[in-house]
Amino acid sequence: MPSSPKITITIKLFAAYQEAYNVGELKRDFSPNTSILEVLNQLISERPELEKWRSLTRFGLNLQFVEAETLLQDGDEIVFIPPVSGG
């Protein structure tokens, strides 16, 4: 039985997301037509401390800001951008 098709996504992590995972980038496989929101939900389920950033996070897809409902394609690069405190 053939396996279902997968797309490979690069996830760039910044600030709280990078601290939670201790890396700056993840590569993950998802089903076609996965949304950015579904990826966010997976990361938060793996690292529940990120829940507080859910409503504050902005999303970048291939260097453009997009909405959470945006569907991903193979090879896409997404960025999760929580608020960053500066000084």
ABEGO torsion letter per residue (X at the ends): XBBBBBBBBBBBBBEAAAAAAGBABBBBBBBBGBBAAAAAAAAAAABAAAAAAAAABBBBBGGBBBBAABBBBBGBBBBBBBBBBBX
